[in-house]
Amino acid sequence: MSLDTIIHAGLRQYDRPTVGLVLMGGGARTAYQVGVLRALAGMLQARADAPRGFPFQVLVGTSAGAINAAFLASRAMQGLQAFEQLAQFWRRLRSSDVFDLNVPTWVRFSRIAVALSLSRHAQANGAMMDNAPLRETLRKGILLDGIGDALRSNTIDALAVTGSSYTSGVHWTFCHTASRGEFHGWSRPGRRAEYQPLTIDHLMASSAIPFLFPATALQVDGRNEFFGDGSMRQVTPLSPAMHLGARRILVVGVGQPERSGLGGTGSRAQARGPTLGSMAGHVMASVFHDTLQADVEQTARVTQTINRLPAAAASALPFKAVDVLAVAPTQSLDALAQKFTSELPAAIRHAMGALGVLKGSGGTLASYLLFEPRFVQSLMALGEHDALALKDELLELVLGA
């Protein structure tokens, strides 16, 4: 988080305290976010003095987190019920609703044949998998008109999703507000923001996991650029929410600072080095999660400094304190996914098994693709458990009490 961002956001004036929700990416792992938010809705419903309306005014999402954010924005006018509807959406989801792997049955038991088949598909389509099923799932599940209605009624102030341009290398934030005139964009080295009404293409672009899913074309600066997963080059995940006016931010990530070492720690494992699954999992974790913790810590340090100043001095500065609460899994999602790899669709399981990426810490890679009921339910249950442990902090952040 740059000081310039904090100053720019602090200079703007807003009519109401603005609460932001930032949802990070992580494929199937983002079902954890659903559990956290469902638990929060239950807490608010149990409070007689809590409003029943939608509790967030700014929603920012990346990758699969962008899908969750857009779903909630499209149903924000239904208040707390939006969170239960998001849970129902995830309960119905299956891997076949998200992607397909075009590998003929006869090659699935040969590592060389699988590698050649995937290589040919990647060369022809720019990715190893086909995410066309996801487009249809999003078209049916996300009510785009509902986003516009929520913005015009002031139920929410903004929805933003992020994407990374393969064409220019710029990390873009696409912001949907009630009108273009009220949007104030920003441009920083390597990252920019632009007003654009959100479409399914924006969500497909933001969630296009590199190498696995193909890029999606979007128009920026009057030309087509090709975009991939918004987690790539996302160095300041809290910045869009602050630019859009959030003064209290709940951020829900799905990563772990230290992974579980499923590749093995014995002398034999150390001698042979990491497996292909271990390396693939490490790469995926690096794409999705390594920047959030640093951004949260830096924002907290600036806020603590502001809060320690005398009131007169603080009021004279162009800074505004921002309260951030970060929620992340308290258990290893890698280890959890390892229990459910057998539930991957047969084509995916056989292909990944033939390539050896389910060995060692293969649960890490599988966890991004396991859109299956038992894994999803386990993630949601963990999210609810972790949220309940932070009940007081969550209610204080959302209600400002």
LUMNUVO-715789 format. One record per residue: z negated, y negated, x negated of N, C-alpha, C in turn. Coordinates in steps of 0.1 Angstrom, whole numbers, plus 5000, padded with zeros to 4 digits. Example, Ala and Ser with C-alpha at 12.3 -4.5 7.8 and 13.67 -1.06 7.14 Angstrom:
BEGIN
492250574868492250454877492250334868/492950224872492950114863492150004871/
REM end
This chain:
BEGIN
500050124991500050005000500049884991/501049794992501149674984500349564990/499849474981499149364986500049274994/501349264991502249194999502349235013/502249375015502249425029501049375036/499949385030498649345037498749195040/499249115031499348965034500248945046/501449005045502448985055501949025069/501249135070500749185082499549095087/498749045077497648965081497948835086/499148775083499548645088499948645103/500248765108500648765122499548765132/499748715143498648695153499048785165/498048855171498248945182497248915193/497648935206496848905217495649005220/495749125214494749225216494549305204/493349365202493149455191494149575192/494849595181495949695182495549825174/495549935181495250065175496550135173/496650185160497850255156497650405154/498650485156498650625154499750655144/499450715133500350755123500350905122/501450975124501551115124502551155113/502051225103502751275091503651395094/504551425085505451535087504851675082/505551775086505051915081505652025089/506752005096507352125103506352175113/506252305114505452375124503952335122/503552295110502152265107501652145116/502552065121502151945129501651985142/501652115146500852155158499352125156/498952115144497552075141497251935147/498251845146498051705152497851715167/498451805173498351825188496951855192/496251945184494951985186493951865184/494151785174493351665171493451575183/494651545188494851445198494351495212/494551625214494051675227492551675227/491851695216490451685216489951535218/490751445212490451305214490551265229/491551315235491751285249490551335257/490151455254488951515261487651425259/487551375247486351285244486451155253/487651105254487750975261487551005276/488051115281487851155295486351175299/485651225289484251255291483351125291/483951015286483150885285483450805297/482350785305482550705317483050565315/482650505303483050365300484350355293/485050465290486250465283487450445292/488450365288489650345297490450475297/491150485308491950615310493350595306/493750465302495050445298495350505284/496650485280497050545267496350465256/495750525246494850455237495450395225/496750415223497450365211498550265215/498650155207499650055210500850075200/500550125189501650135178501650285174/502850345175503050485171504050495160/503650565149504550575138504550725134/505750785133505950925130506950955119/506651055112507551105101507851255104/509151285102509551425103509151485117/508451605117507951655129506951565136/506251495127505251395133506051285141/507251255138508051165145508351215159/508551355160508851415173507551405181/506451425176505151415183504951275188/505251175179505051035183506050995194/507251035193508251005203507951065217/507451195216507051255229505951185235/504951145228503851065234504250935239/505150865232505650735236506350745249/507150855251507950875263507050905275/505850935273504950975284503650885284/503650775276502450695275502050635288/502950605297502550545310501650645318/501650775314500850865321499350875315/499050785306497750775300497350895292/496150945294495551055286496251185289/496951195300497651315304498751345294/499251245287500351255277500051365267/498751365263498351455252498351605257/497951625269498051765274499451805276/500351715280501751745281502351785267/501951715257502351745243501951885239/500651925243500152055240501052165248/501352135260502252225267503552245261/504152135256505452135249505352235237/504352225229504152305218503852455221/503152475232502852615236504152685240/505152615245506352675250507352695238/507052635227508052635216508152765209/509352795204509552915196510452875184/510452955174511352925162512852915167/513252995176514652995181514952865188/513952785192514152655198514352545188/514152585175514252485165515352505155/515652625151516652655141517152795143/518352815136518952945136519352975121/519353095117519753135104520953225105/522153175101523353245102523653345091/522853455091523053565081523353695088/524553755086524853875092523853985090/523654065100522654175100522754265087/524054295084524254395074523854345060/523754215058523354165044521854135042/521054155053519754105052518754185043/519254305039518354385030518854385016/519754295012520254284999519954144994/519154124984518853994979520153914975/521053984968522253924963523153884975/523253974985524153944996523553825005/522253825006521553715013521853585006/521653584993521753464985523253404986/524153494986525553454987525953405001/525353475011525653425025525053285027/523753265022523153135024523853025016/524253065004524952974996526252925002/527053015008528252975015528052895027/526952925034526652845046526152705042/525452695031524952565026526152485021/527052545014528252465010529052415021/529152495032530052455043529352355052/527952365053527252275063526152185057/525952195044525052105037523552155039/523352275044522052325046522052475048/520952545046520952685047520752725062/520152645070519952675084520652585094/520752625106521352545117520252495126/520052365127519052305135519552255149/520752305153521352265166520352295177/519652405177518752435188517752325190/517252265179516252155180516852035188/518052005186518651895193518551915209/518852035213518752065227517352065232/516452115224514952115227514451975229/514851885220514451745221515051675233/516351705235517051645247516251675260/515851795261515151835273513651785273/513051775262511551755261511151605260/512051525254511651385252512451295261/511651215269512251135280512450995273/513750975268513950845261513850725270/514150735283513950625292512450585293/511650695292510150665293509650575282/510350585270509950505259510150355262/511350325267511650195271510750135282/510450225292509550185302508150155297/507650235288506350205282506250075274/507350045267507449925259507549805269/508349805279508549695288507249665296/506449765299505249755306504049715297/504249705284503249675275502149785274/502549905278501650015276501550045261/502650035254502750045239503449925234/503249885222503949775215505149815207/505049935201506149975192506050125189/507250185187507450315182508350315170/507850375159508650375147508750515141/509950545136510150675129510850645116/510650725106511150705093512150815089/513050765080514050865075514450815061/514950915053515350885039516850895038/517550795033518950795032519450865020/520150965021520851035010521950945004/522450855012523550775008523150664999/522050595002521650474994520350494987/519550604991518250624984517150544991/517450465001516450375007515750455018/514450425018513550485029513550385040/514050425052514150335063513150365074/512650265080511750275092512550215104/512750295114513550245126512450215137/512450095141511450045150512050005164/511350065174511750035188510649955194/510949835197510049745204510649695217/509949625225510449585238511749505237/511849425227513149345225513349325210/514649305207514949275193514349145188/514249045197513748915193512348915189/511449005194510049005190509849095178/510849155172510649235160510849155148/509949175138509949105125510149215115/511349235110511649335100511049305086/511149405077510749385064511649455054/511649405042512449465032511649465019/511449585013510749595001511549684991/511349684979512049774970512049914974/513249974977513350114981512950144995/512550045003512250075017512549945026/513049975038513449875047513149915061/513049815070512849835084513849765093/514249825103515249765112514949805127/515249705135515149735150516249825154/515849935160516850025167516150095178/516750095190516150185201516350325196/515250405198515250545193516050635201/516750725194517550825200517250965194/517851065200517651205195518151205180/519151135177519751135163518651085153/517850985157516850935148515851045145/515451125156514451235154515051345146/516351375148516951485140517051445126/517351315123517351265109516051275103/515051225109513651215104513151355101/513551455108512951595107513851685099/514951635093515951725086515351765072/514551875072513951915060515051945049/514851885037515951905027516252045024/517452075022518052205019518052305031/517052285040516952375051517852325063/517752205066518452145078519452035073/520552025080521651935075521251785078/521851695070521651555072522251505085/521751395090522251335102522651195099/523851155105524351025103523750925112/523350805106522850695114523450565109/523550465118524150335114523050245109/523250195097522350085092523249985085/522949855086523749755080525149765084/525449815096526849815101527649925095/527050025088527850135083527050265085/527750375084527150505085526450555072/525250595073524650655061524050795066/523850885057523351015060521951025056/521151075066519651075064519051215065/517951225057517151345057515751315060/514951415058513551405062512851285057/512151215067511451095063510251105054/509851225051508751245041509251215027/510451235025511051205011510951055008/510451024997510350884992509450795001/508550865008507650785017506350755008/506450635002505350604992504150534999/504450465011503350395018503450425033/502950545037503050585051502250495061/501250425056500550335066501250195068/502150165059502750035059503449995072/504250085079504850045091503850015102/502750085103501750055114501149925111/500949885099500349755096501349645099/502549665095503549565098503749545113/503549645121503749635135502449595142/501449555135500249495141499049575142/498949695137497849785139496649735130/495549715136494349675128493349795127/493449895136492750015135493750125135/493650215125494750315124494150455123/494550545132494250685131495450755124/495350825113496350895107496051045106/496951125111496751275111497751335102/497251395091498151465082497951615083/498751685076498651835077498651895064/498351825053498351875040496951895034/496951955023495751975016495851935001/494851854996494951804982495051914972/494352024975494452144966494752264975/495852334971496252454979495452574975/495652674982494752794982494952894970/495952874962496152964951496553104955/497353114966497753244971498653324962/499153254951499953324942499253414933/497853414933497053504925496553434913/495253474910494653404898494253504887/494553634889494253734879495153714867/494853794856495553794844496953834846/497253934854498553974857499453864863/498853804873499553694880499853574871/498853544862499053434853500153474842/500253594839501153634828502653624834/502853664846504153664851504553524857/503653434858503953294863504153294878/504453174883504653164898505753244903/505653284916506753354923507653254928/508753294933509753204940509053144952/508253224959507553174971506553064967/505853084956504852984951505552854948/506752864941507452744937508052674949/508552744959509152684971508052614979/506852684980505752624987505252494980/505252494967504852374959505752254962/507052284962508052184964507952124978/507752214988507652165002506352085003/505252124997504052044998504151914992/504951904981505151774974505951684982/506951734989507851654998507051595009/506151675014505451625027504151555025/503351575015501951535016501351445005/502051434994501351384982500951234982/501551154991501351004991500250955001/499951035011499050985021497650955016/497051045009495751025004495550894996/496550874987496450754979496550624987/497450624997497650505005496450475014/495750585019494550565027493450505018/493350565006492250514997492450364993/493750334990493950194986493750094997/494150135010493850055021492350035023/491650145022490150135023489550045013/490050055001489449964990489649814993/490849784998491149645001490249595013/490149685023489249655035487849635031/487349725022485949705017485749575010/486749535002486649414995486549295004/487449295014487449185024486049175032/485549295036484349295043483149255035/483249255022482149215014482149065011/483148995015483248855013482448775023/481948655019481348575029482248545041/481748525053482648515065483548395063/483048285057483948165056485048185046/484748265035485748295025486848385031/486348485039487248585044488248525054/487648435062488548365073489548275067/489348235054490348145048491448215041/491348345040492348425033493348485042/494548505037495648555046495548705047/494448765045494248915046493448945059/493749055064492949105076492549255072/491249275075490749415073491449505082/491749625077492349735085491449855084/490949905095490150025095491050145097/490850245088491750365088490850485088/491150575097490450705098491550815096/491450895085492350995082491751135086/492551215093492151345097493051445091/492551545085493451645079492751785080/493451895079492852025080491752055071/490652115076489552155067489652295062/490652365067490952495062492352505057/492652605049493952625043494952665053/495952585055497052625064497952725058/498052725044498752825037498252965040/496852975039496253105042496353145056/496253045065496453075079497853135082/498853065077500253105079500453245074/499853285063500053415057499653525066/498753495076498453605086499453625096/500453525097501353535108502853545104/503053565091504453575087505253685094/504553785098505253895105505853845119/505453735124505853685136507153595135/507553565123508853495121509953575127/510953515133512153585138512653685127/513153805132513453905122514553865112/515553785116516553735107515953655096/515053565099514353475089513453565080/512653645086511753735079512453825069/513553885073514353975064514953895053/515553785057516253705046515253645036/514153595041513153535032512553645023/512353765030511753885022512753925012/514053935015515053975005515053884993/514853744996514853654985513553644977/512553714982511253714976510353594978/510653514988509953394990508753414999/508453535004507253555011506153625002/506553644990505553694981504653584975/503553624969502653514964502153424974/502453294973502053194983503153164992/503853274997504953255006504553195019/503253215022502753155035502953005035/502952945024503152795024504552765029/505552825024506952795030507052845044/506452955047506553005061505852915071/504852845066504052765076504852645081/505952605075506752495080507752545090/507952675091508952735100508452825111/507152845111506452935120506152865134/507252845141507052785155506752895165/505752975162505453085171504053075177/503853135189502653105196501353125189/501153235182499853265176499453165165/500453125157500253035146500052895152/500852855162500752725168499352715175/498852815182497552815189496452805179/496552875167495552865157495452725151/496652665149496652525144496052425153/496352445166495852355176494252365177/493852495176492452515177491652455165/492252465153491752405141491652255143/492752195148492752055150491652005160/491452085170490452045180489052055173/488852165165487552185158487252065149/488252025141488151925131487851785138/488551765149488351635157486951625162/486451735168485151735174484051705163/484351755151483351725140483351575136/484451505140484551365137484451275150/483751335160483751265173483351125173/482251095166481750955166482650865159/483250905148484250825140485450795149/485950895155487150885164486950785175/485850805182485550715193485350575189/484650555177484450415172485850355169/486750425163488050375159488850335171/488950425180489850405192489250305202/487950305204487350215213486850085207/486750075194486349955187484849935189/484150035193482650015195481850055184/
REM end
